[in-house]
Amino acid sequence: MKTATRYIIKQVVMGMVIATVVLLPLFSFFDLLDQLDDVGKGTYQTSDAFLYTFLLMPRRFIQLAPFIALLGTVGALGKLAVNLELVALRVAGLSPIQISMAPIAIGITMLIGIALLEQFIAPQLQQQAITSRAVALDKTAELGKGLGIWTRNERNILRIGEMLPPNRAIDIEIMHFDKQGFLAMHSHAEYAEIVDEQLWKLHNVTVRTFTEKNIALTSASSVEWQSFLRAEDIATLTKPPESLSPLELVRHAAFLQATGQKADAYLMAIWRKVGSALMTLAMILLAIPFIFGLAREGLGNKLVLASIVGVSVYLLDQIIANAALLLHLNPVLISLLPSLTLITLAILWLRRIF
């Protein structure tokens, strides 16, 4: 039984590797085409577009993991079925449930790998991709972790600790210089609300005004500031919620809630990461009855059906998530419902077959 289980695991892993080799370069190519449209703007070159695409690959792998799991498992088990190897395994004494445990074990291993990617690799590389692209487009510069984002115009330097969607900024410093290039005013705000393209509302502000004789210190609970940033510049400063690690999302959501701001996007992003991981396991569970329940279908037909199911689930999940943000629905329910529904359907289908 151990030998048979190892053989099934090997075949399923090979199927997922093949699915990864097909899907990941395909979707990365689409990312590259999108980036090539910006080549020539600022100092953004073709090499920058390739670098951006490369750094985005771990994120794309996480997004494609459910489809990789579905197609890889269907392809591997379907090949065993076509070659009558599943029949041989049944004759050797393995039940369908025992055969199914091998891909389920791989699914659990994938969940652990996705969790590690989400926390330690994908967010850092995606943020580096966003930052390097912004720098090359001459929009912003981020000087490393903890140093914040810096930008300027002729008379002002702006430092932002972090940008939080939608239109929130933490730890703001504004340095205003006079015509001779001397520092005339330094303002620090705990956080800011970006009201519109021109107006920022700074909160918990400390202002130091420099003159030839002294430094005047004033404080205010809130101050309006006329920004020099355009809307497109602000967009480059804002890290999308999906680019943050789970711990960063939890911290940002807590900050927004503590300051009385909406945290729907962050809460949705947190639970969508959980839902996406569960979706990977759901797709593997769904792939098993595809093989045992559609015995008369050829391997090609099974792969086509699996692809249709995968695309349909992806589109439905996106529609539900976007509608949930607009309607302010429960992020836990909306994020977990698709994967839990699929897991339930797959288990019911398996029980009916076995």
C-alpha positions in Angstrom: 0.0 0.0 0.0 2.9 2.4 0.8 4.4 1.7 -2.6 1.1 2.3 -4.4 0.5 5.5 -2.4 4.0 6.8 -3.2 3.4 6.0 -6.9 0.0 7.9 -6.9 1.6 10.9 -5.1 4.4 10.9 -7.7 1.9 11.0 -10.6 -0.2 13.7 -9.0 2.9 15.9 -8.3 4.0 15.4 -11.9 0.6 16.4 -13.1 0.6 19.6 -11.0 4.2 20.4 -12.2 3.0 20.1 -15.8 -0.1 22.3 -15.0 2.2 24.9 -13.4 4.6 24.9 -16.3 1.7 25.5 -18.7 -0.4 28.0 -16.7 2.2 30.1 -14.9 4.3 31.2 -18.0 1.0 31.8 -19.9 -0.4 34.2 -17.3 3.1 35.8 -16.7 3.2 36.4 -20.5 -0.1 38.4 -20.1 1.5 40.4 -17.3 4.5 41.1 -19.4 2.4 42.3 -22.3 0.6 44.7 -19.9 3.9 46.1 -18.7 5.4 46.5 -22.1 2.8 49.3 -22.7 4.7 51.4 -20.2 8.2 50.9 -21.7 9.7 54.3 -22.6 7.9 56.2 -19.8 10.4 57.7 -17.4 13.3 55.3 -17.2 11.1 52.2 -17.5 12.7 49.8 -19.9 12.1 46.3 -21.2 14.3 44.8 -18.6 12.2 46.5 -15.9 9.1 44.9 -17.4 10.7 41.5 -17.3 11.8 42.1 -13.7 8.3 43.2 -12.7 6.8 40.0 -14.3 9.4 37.8 -12.6 8.9 39.3 -9.2 5.1 38.8 -9.6 5.4 35.1 -10.3 4.9 33.8 -6.7 1.7 35.9 -6.4 0.5 34.5 -9.7 1.3 30.9 -8.5 -0.8 31.5 -5.4 -3.7 32.8 -7.5 -3.4 29.9 -9.9 -3.0 27.2 -7.2 -6.6 26.1 -7.2 -6.6 25.6 -11.0 -3.2 23.9 -10.9 -4.5 21.5 -8.2 -7.7 20.7 -10.2 -6.0 20.2 -13.6 -3.0 18.5 -12.2 -5.1 16.0 -10.2 -7.5 15.3 -13.0 -4.7 14.9 -15.5 -2.7 12.5 -13.2 -5.6 10.4 -12.1 -7.1 10.5 -15.5 -3.9 9.1 -17.0 -3.9 6.3 -14.5 -7.5 5.5 -15.4 -6.7 5.5 -19.1 -3.8 3.2 -18.6 -6.0 0.9 -16.4 -3.6 1.5 -13.5 -6.5 2.5 -11.3 -8.1 -0.8 -12.0 -4.8 -2.6 -11.1 -4.7 -0.6 -7.9 -8.2 -1.6 -7.1 -7.4 -5.3 -7.8 -4.4 -5.0 -5.6 -6.7 -4.1 -2.7 -6.8 -0.3 -2.6 -10.2 1.2 -2.1 -11.2 4.5 -3.8 -10.9 6.2 -0.5 -7.3 5.0 0.0 -6.5 6.1 -3.6 -8.0 9.5 -2.8 -5.9 10.0 0.3 -2.7 10.6 -1.8 -4.0 13.7 -3.6 -5.6 15.0 -0.4 -2.2 14.7 1.4 -0.7 16.7 -1.5 -3.4 19.3 -1.1 -2.6 19.7 2.6 1.1 20.1 1.8 0.1 22.7 -0.8 -1.8 24.6 1.9 1.3 24.8 4.0 3.4 25.9 1.1 0.9 28.6 0.1 0.8 29.9 3.7 4.6 30.2 3.7 4.6 31.9 0.3 1.8 34.3 1.5 3.7 35.3 4.6 7.4 35.4 3.6 7.9 35.5 -0.1 5.0 36.7 -2.4 4.2 40.0 -0.6 7.8 41.1 -0.3 8.5 40.4 -4.0 5.2 41.9 -5.2 5.9 45.1 -3.1 9.4 45.2 -4.6 7.9 44.9 -8.1 5.5 47.7 -7.4 8.2 50.0 -5.9 10.8 49.3 -8.7 8.1 50.0 -11.3 7.1 53.3 -9.6 10.7 54.4 -9.3 11.4 53.7 -13.0 8.3 55.6 -13.9 9.7 58.6 -11.9 6.7 58.7 -9.6 7.9 57.6 -6.2 10.9 56.2 -4.3 10.8 53.8 -1.4 14.1 53.7 0.5 13.8 50.3 2.1 11.7 48.7 4.9 10.9 51.2 7.7 12.2 54.2 5.8 8.9 55.0 4.1 8.0 56.4 0.6 9.6 59.7 -0.5 8.5 62.1 -3.2 8.9 65.8 -3.9 8.2 68.8 -6.1 10.1 72.1 -6.4 9.5 73.4 -2.9 8.3 70.4 -0.8 9.5 67.0 0.2 6.9 64.5 1.3 7.6 61.3 3.3 4.9 58.7 3.9 5.4 55.8 6.3 2.8 53.7 4.5 -0.1 54.1 2.1 -3.3 52.2 3.0 -6.1 51.7 0.5 -8.5 53.3 0.2 -6.8 56.7 0.3 -5.2 56.6 3.8 -1.6 57.4 4.8 0.3 56.8 8.0 3.2 58.7 9.5 3.3 61.8 7.3 6.2 64.3 7.1 6.1 67.4 5.0 9.2 69.6 4.6 8.6 72.9 3.0 11.6 75.0 1.7 11.8 78.7 0.9 13.1 80.2 -2.3 16.7 80.1 -1.1 16.4 76.4 -0.5 16.4 76.6 3.3 14.0 74.5 5.4 11.1 76.8 6.4 8.5 74.4 7.9 8.4 70.8 9.0 5.0 69.1 9.6 4.4 65.7 11.0 1.0 64.0 11.1 0.1 60.6 12.6 -2.1 59.8 9.7 -4.0 61.5 6.8 -7.2 61.1 4.9 -6.9 61.9 1.2 -10.2 63.7 0.6 -9.5 64.4 -3.1 -6.7 64.9 -5.5 -5.8 68.3 -4.0 -6.9 68.1 -0.4 -5.4 65.9 2.4 -6.8 66.1 5.9 -3.9 65.6 8.4 -4.6 64.3 11.9 -2.6 64.8 15.1 -0.3 67.3 13.5 2.9 68.9 14.9 4.3 71.9 12.9 7.7 73.4 13.4 8.3 76.8 11.7 11.9 77.8 11.2 13.0 81.5 11.3 16.4 83.2 11.7 15.8 83.7 15.4 13.9 80.7 16.6 11.8 77.6 16.0 8.1 77.9 16.6 6.2 74.7 17.6 2.4 74.3 17.2 0.1 71.4 17.4 -3.4 70.7 16.0 -5.8 67.7 16.0 -6.4 68.1 12.3 -5.1 70.4 9.5 -6.1 70.6 5.8 -3.1 70.4 3.4 -3.1 71.2 -0.3 -1.2 68.2 -1.9 1.0 68.4 -4.9 0.4 64.8 -5.8 -1.9 63.8 -8.7 -4.4 60.9 -8.4 -2.2 58.6 -10.6 0.7 59.4 -8.3 -1.3 58.5 -5.2 -2.3 55.2 -6.9 1.4 54.3 -7.3 1.9 54.9 -3.5 -0.9 52.7 -2.5 -0.1 49.0 -2.0 -3.0 46.8 -3.0 -4.3 44.8 -0.1 -3.4 41.5 -1.8 0.3 42.5 -1.8 0.4 42.5 1.9 1.2 39.5 4.1 -1.5 38.1 6.4 0.1 39.7 9.5 0.4 43.1 7.7 -3.3 42.8 6.7 -4.3 42.1 10.3 -2.2 45.0 11.6 -3.6 47.5 9.0 -7.2 46.4 9.6 -6.7 46.9 13.3 -5.3 50.3 12.8 -8.2 51.4 10.5 -10.8 50.1 12.9 -9.0 51.8 15.9 -9.1 55.1 14.1 -12.7 54.8 13.1 -12.0 54.1 9.4 -13.4 51.5 7.1 -11.3 48.3 6.9 -13.6 46.3 4.5 -10.9 45.9 1.9 -8.3 44.6 4.3 -10.8 42.3 6.1 -11.9 40.9 2.7 -8.2 40.5 1.6 -7.4 38.5 4.8 -10.3 36.1 4.4 -9.9 35.8 0.7 -6.4 34.5 1.3 -7.9 31.8 3.6 -10.6 31.1 1.1 -8.1 30.8 -1.8 -6.1 28.3 0.2 -9.3 26.2 1.0 -10.3 26.5 -2.6 -7.1 24.6 -3.6 -8.1 21.7 -1.3 -11.6 21.9 -2.6 -10.4 21.6 -6.2 -8.4 18.5 -5.4 -11.5 17.0 -3.6 -13.6 17.9 -6.7 -11.0 16.3 -9.1 -11.4 12.8 -7.5 -15.1 12.3 -8.4 -14.2 13.7 -11.8 -12.2 10.6 -12.4 -14.3 7.9 -10.6 -17.7 9.5 -11.3 -17.1 10.1 -15.1 -15.5 6.8 -15.9 -16.8 6.8 -19.5 -15.4 10.2 -20.4 -12.0 10.3 -22.0 -9.0 12.1 -20.4 -9.4 15.1 -22.8 -13.0 15.5 -22.0 -12.3 15.4 -18.3 -9.6 18.1 -18.6 -12.0 20.3 -20.7 -14.8 19.9 -18.1 -12.3 20.6 -15.3 -11.1 23.7 -17.1 -14.7 24.9 -17.5 -15.4 24.3 -13.8 -12.2 26.1 -12.8 -12.8 29.2 -14.9 -16.5 29.3 -13.8 -15.6 29.1 -10.1 -12.9 31.8 -10.5 -15.3 34.2 -12.3 -18.1 33.6 -9.8 -15.7 34.1 -6.9 -14.5 37.4 -8.3 -18.1 38.6 -8.9 -19.1 37.7 -5.3 -16.1 39.4 -3.8 -16.5 42.6 -5.7 -20.3 42.7 -4.9 -19.5 42.0 -1.2 -17.3 45.1 -1.1 -19.9 47.3 -2.7 -22.7 46.0 -0.5 -20.6 45.8 2.7 -21.4 42.1 3.2 -19.7 39.9 5.8 -16.2 39.3 4.5 -15.8 35.9 6.3 -18.9 34.5 4.9 -18.3 35.8 1.3 -14.7 34.7 1.2 -15.2 31.2 2.6 -18.6 30.4 1.1 -17.4 29.3 -2.4 -14.6 27.0 -1.1 -16.7 25.5 1.6 -19.6 25.0 -0.8 -17.3 23.2 -3.2 -15.8 21.0 -0.4 -19.4 20.1 0.6 -20.4 19.2 -2.9 -17.2 17.2 -3.5 -17.7 15.2 -0.3 -21.4 14.5 -1.2 -20.4 13.4 -4.7 -17.7 11.2 -3.3 -20.1 9.6 -0.8 -22.6 8.9 -3.6 -19.9 7.3 -5.7 -18.1 5.3 -3.0 
